[in-house]
Amino acid sequence: MIISVLVVTLFFIYRILSLVLAVFVIIMVIFLRSHHNSPGNVLVEQNIIKFNNNFYRYVLLVEDIRADYRDFSESTLRSKIASFYKVISTSNNIDIILRKIPVDKLKYIDSILNEIQNLRIIIENDPSNEKAKRRMEILRTILSKIEEGEIPFRYQMFLLISGKDMASVTESGRAIKTGLEAIGIRCREAKDSEISSILSSFILPVSKGKTKITTSFHIPFMTPFSIEKEPRYELIEDGIPLGKEILHSKTVFWNPFETNNRHAIVIGPSGSGKTEFLLWLGTLINIKMNSSVIFFDLKGDIKKRLRKYKIDFKVLNPLVYTVGSFSDWNIPNEIKIIQLESIISSSFKLNRVHSTVLYSVLKNSFCDRLKSWESIKQYTQTNVEDFHVKNLLLRIFDMIKYLEPFQENSKDILEYLDLKGINVIDLTLIKSDELRKYIIYSIITRIYNRFSLDIKDNENKISIIMDEAWTLLKDESSTYSLIADIIKKGRGHGISLVMSSQNLEDLGENLPIYVDNAGLLVVMNNGDKGYWNQIERFANVRQSDIDDVLEYFGQGEAMVRFLGDPRPLLVSLFTFADKK
């Protein structure tokens, strides 16, 4: 009896103690949570974490790293890493947090399969929807990566800069942000909700909307999961289809509206496929950008190939239509005279002395209302004293007069442009290089005068395409740089230039201006290592690619670089010849 009572008593005591212990644990958890998130202890406000009013942390979130370790040589990579640590060492106390959170692999695969099914329906109803096709390619690539063993996960990368007051941590944080962006690591201030997810990550589940989801093949340089990356999504996922990436067989696009400039340069030796690609690019610019296109045809092959591919175009011959040397009186006379002097000096390679006399002749002729080449010749004959300079100018005026014998009732070439279609300026009958240059410079300058008015944001009114542009650009100097000026100003005036040449050095002393302002750079096959080493100045060409890939490119294969992103892609280019 006593034993039974004792057992029952001990049982009740055990239950009471267990209950008390459980209540104690619950109270402690609630206390710790409330203490951890107490406004008096930790406060998140305007990108700053404040601890007990005497310790602060400024939080940056890494959004994109524009290159990975495979984009650099060993020496460049060492320099990049040294620069990275130099930047972050500007703060005495900085923490780097990389969060990697697992996801449900099966659910993620199901979501991809559902999206692929929806895209398949869209494509069946609209076979021309290239954006849907591109998205499907990406999803299929992700699926294949997962099948190969890649494990999807969510990730975030934070930088926490600590200090004793808000002003100092803010100043340090913004200095670090600027320094990192200078070496290609793009950051932004973390949102309060993102910072809270760090503080609560050990207590609360991770919100799906707070982090990216990926597999390791998307993780950037400078993280423990570094793998190969591609140019920015916005540049290559929509717009004008350029070709198929050689390594992954996915379509690469150029989105001119997302790049800093809409100009393009195509480099490659004879027989590499430049002209075929220019025809493809120019036609797609006309269709996709709703832009008028002008081809300058020096050899007649542009017309021939457009007819072969049954592409509609309009031929304009400068022997039939005048280039309009004395047109465009909507601009001040002083500007018109300067433009005309620059066009003639650049076309006929005049020195400074000859250009000075030419300017004086044009200025005085225009003041006397002499607006024909015959009347300007007569003025020169009478008023220029130097025999050699006089004869040089008279010869030039005679050559230009051959193009524009009459001003009255002449057909202005700009008035006959198809402003919605493709135009070919036929230069095949013009045998003089000086006159060809004069025609091209005159038309481009007049297009600039005409189409630089009333430009809407993000509008491209006209695109000018020059095959073998080196014939024009090799003699351009910093003194007379008509094309270089339009390259720099073109986007703001709705004008884009597409140029091709055999080698970079053929583009003359203004080469850095052309390439640095080209939204698209396409470099085609050349077996010379020195050729590819030149390209390294303007793109992250890896020595391993030069040794193993680039020297052995086939016809129509190219390295493609987008302005603002150093990562080039190896692409098999589209042409109309492939589509037949």
Beta strands, then each sheet from edge to edge (+ up, - down):
strand 1: 42-45
strand 2: 48-51
strand 3: 55-65
strand 4: 94-102
strand 5: 153-163
strand 6: 185-189
strand 7: 212-214
strand 8: 240-245
strand 9: 251-254
strand 10: 264-267
strand 11: 292-297
strand 12: 314-316
strand 13: 422-426
strand 14: 462-466
strand 15: 495-501
strand 16: 520-524
strand 17: 557-562
strand 18: 569-573
sheet 1: 1+ 2- 3+ 5- 4+
sheet 2: 1+ 2- 3+ 6-
sheet 3: 1+ 2- 3+ 5- 7+
sheet 4: 9+ 8- 18+ 17- 16+ 10+ 15+ 14+ 11+ 13+ 12+
end
